[in-house]
Amino acid sequence: MIVINKEKCIRCGSCVRDCIIKILKSGEDGMPYLPDKLERCCLNCQHCLAVCPTGALTCNGVSAAQCEPLRPLPRPEDMLSLLRQRRSVRKYKNESLPPEILEKLKESLAWTPTGCNAHSLMFRVVETKEEMTFYREETNRMIMKLVNTGIMRWIYPAINRFLEAIQNGEDVIYRGAPHMIVAAVPKKAPCAEADPWIALSYFDLLLQSYGLGSCWCGFAVHAFKWNKTLKKQLGFPKGYKIAAVLLFGKPDVTYHRATAPENFKILT
């Protein structure tokens, strides 16, 4: 439901013009309104709330007073430095992040964009080293079982170069990370393939701003799909598929410069 404060509205029409599905209309007096028959079509994208210069709209119970004010954005050169300096970290300090940092990181997930504003993603953030130990031990148990039967070499040939390290007890999957975030999405979501990766990419960049390290963990995605014990521990409801996993924590390695990668081909 969209409610218009008629005393605050200056009839500028910004909300009507920016409504992405064109359900907001302008009355004869210039006052915007939402026809009852179109109310169910609202995506709750809150564009009308954000674009209103006087804060005259309340969108599905959210008013302008509940929204963060706009603040200066990072300069382009600062953002480019962040992108240049971002590294995949595979060595972490054996310590958990403070609860207040974890909460801020989790809160940021609300602002991730999703296709059709479906907002149906679900996340599991592993916050304790004890639970990470559970995932490590159960994943290694599964790997060794598959290795011993010969199945692993067939279903995941890339694991061959890690077999000796795994057999020696090295954590080549979770890399000693104290935390991880798992993204799951309904199988029938409009953009089920893209949404989880976009969400964790946003999360990844925020991690860098805190001086934290991260590493995408594709093998964990497969492990959670194959292993019922791991999947049950994550606790996602039926109908959701696990799509992306990101390890994170305080890095135990220091990089002294950005790299100089070869440019990708850009067609013109």
Secondary structure, 3 states (H helix, E strand, C coil): CEEECCCCCCCCCHHHHHCCCCCCEECCCCCEECCHHHHHHCCCCCHHHHHCCCCCEEECCEEHHHCCCCCCCCCHHHHHHHHHHCCECCCECCCCCCHHHHHHHHHHHHHCCCHHHCCCCEEEEECCHHHHHHHHHHHHHHHHHHHHHCHHHHHCHHHHHHHHHHHCCCCCCCCCCCEEEEEEEECCCCCCCCHHHHHHHHHHHHHHHCCCEEEECHHHHHHHHHCHHHHHHHCCCCCEEEEEEEEEECECCCCCCCCCCCCCCCCC
